[in-house]
Amino acid sequence: MSRIPSVRDIAGEVTATILARLEAGILPWARSWSLTGEGGRPLRHEGTPYSGINTLWLWATADMRGYRSRYWMTARQAGELGGCIRPGACPSMSIYASVFRKPGQPMLTGESAARFIRFLRSYAVYNADEIDGLPAWYYPRDVPPTPALLSQRQDAIDAFFTAIPARVRHGGDEAYYCPGTDRIQLPHPGSFASGDAYASTRGHETAHWSGAPARLARTFGKRFGDRAYAMEELTAELTASMICADLGLPTSLHDSHASYVSHWMTVMRADTSAIFTAAARAEQAFAYLRGFSTPAAGEQKAPAAGEPEIPAAIAA
């Protein structure tokens, strides 16, 4: 049975695993229809999607082990659903942040100024592929890209991007966001291999648009220094993968340039919390963009100045 890392090992374990996949030429967040049977984020036993670093981590784990089900659960949850963990099954981990209170220096009043320390914790979860006896919907089903399904996806694509008030100009052969003009430039949709590929690229550039000073004011500050550009590109890439998962598209459509991947690896080797920070900022960008088409979700706020601590970058 695989070892679940200690509290101190969690950030290093996640970063090492993702680095290993990048070194092998695989983007852990690129999930295809052929592997999963159906698109979307990893799901908890009751159907709630995972978010933040857990999305990337469980995608990477499923990719390495060849799992096709989207569902993950604890051994207790599996038992309550009538399931049984197979002998020799490999657990993964679900990551969350915890806090403990540490007494500080006494103040003039004689009271102690307490400090709250945030840190990472985890618990073991299993993929439904390694659990027998669960209800049928926990196991993967093949979803062929039929014309009807493609039409449904196009409706979702149009609804998502039309609601976002970004200025988009089509033409040429380049895709980028220009901060100076606050505009997204894309080739004509017909230039892409498919409507799905166009949506993936537009999602990446719209992620950059979300980070403008008038919106989420996304910066990575002195902590990342010259590597801040690589962090922004990584954040945009992860945001695009979340958009694709939400729309039911493959997330292997956006062709990440080799130089970007090299820069991401450099950042992660230097700072094991970098992927946690990027995942948190990507989750924030996705929620902001999704909020335009789901008004009831509430207004999204820009992040406070300064860098988040590692646990603050965790979304369960």
Buried (B, 14 or more C-beta within 10 A) or exposed (E): EEEBBEEEBBBEBBBBBBBEBBEEEBBBBBBEBEBBBEBBBBBBBEEEBBBBBBBBBBBBBBBBEEBBBBBBBBBEBBBEBEBEBEEEBBBBBBBBBEEEEEEEEEEEEEEEEEEEEBBBBBEBBBBBBBBEEBEEEBBBEEEEEEEEEEEEBBEBBEEBBEBBEBEBEEEEEEBEBBEEEBBBBBBEBEBBEBBBBBBBBBBBBBBBBBBBEEBBEBBBEEBBEEBBEBBBBBBBBBBBBBBBBBBBBBBBBBEBEEEBBEBBBEBBEEBBBBBBBBBBBBBBBBBBBBBBBEEEEEEBEBBEEEBBBBBBBBBE
